[in-house]
């Protein structure tokens, strides 16, 4: 009985350590996801601004046959 209790305590200790490590990984991944989401939003905004500028510059140029 004593050996079984010791084995259970050992397993519990390893599980707690594993859960802590997994929590660190999940936390780091969430920060990465948030950072990447912000980066994508900024890139989308820049792309939309560039597309609008491109459209404006095309409207100002005379047609090629002039």
N, C-alpha and C positions, 0 to 999 in steps of 0.2 A: 504494500500500500504506500509506503514511504517513497519507494522508487517511482511509482506512478505519479504521485503528487509532484515530485521533483521534475519529472519529465513534462508534466503539464505546465509547471511554472517556467521551465526552459522554453517551451514552445510559445507561451504567452509573451515572454520577453522578446523572442525573435519576431513575433507578429507585431508587437508594439514598435519595434525598430523599423520593420518593413513599412508599416503604416506611416510612420514619421517620414521616411524617405520618399514614399509615394506622395505624401502631402507636399513636400518640397518641390517635387517634379511638377505636380499639378499647379501649384502656385506660380512657378517659373513659367510654365506654358501659358497660363492665363495672362501674365504680364506680357509675354511675347505676342499673344493674340491681340491684346489691346494696342500694343505698339504697332503691329502690322496693320491693324484696322485703321489706325490714325494715318499711317503712311499711305495706305491705299486711298483714303479720303483726300489727302493732300494732293496726291498724284492725279486723281480724278478732277479736282478743282483746277489744277494747272493745265491739264489736257483741255478742259472745257474753255478756259481762258485763251489758250493757244488756238483752239478751233475758231473761237469768236474773232480773234485778231486776224486769222487767216481769211475768214469770210469777209471781214471789213476791208482788208487789203485787196482782195479780188474785186470787190465792188468799185474801188477807186481807180483801178487800171482801165485804160481804154481797151476795147476789143482788139485782138491781134491783127485784124485787117486794116487798122488805121496807120 
